[in-house]
């Protein structure tokens, strides 16, 4: 995906819509903090920025992970549906 911004307001909107914090990712993926840390450690999710107490992620990466999780659940746990 390509991002283009013409001014500060557009940049702020882009960041607010496309960048997620650790807490937002946990909520979006419906996983625990430990599970998220495991995904990061195994290279399944890569933060775009690491702060002293938080990490920031691209929404695009989180959506991809969500789709991959759905596929894995369908493959390995078809009786859950």
Secondary structure, DSSP 8 states (H G I E B T S, - for coil): -----SSHHHHHHHHHHHEEEHHHHHHHHT--HHHHHHHHHTTSS--SEE-SS-EEEEHHHHHHHHHHHHHHHHHH-GGG-
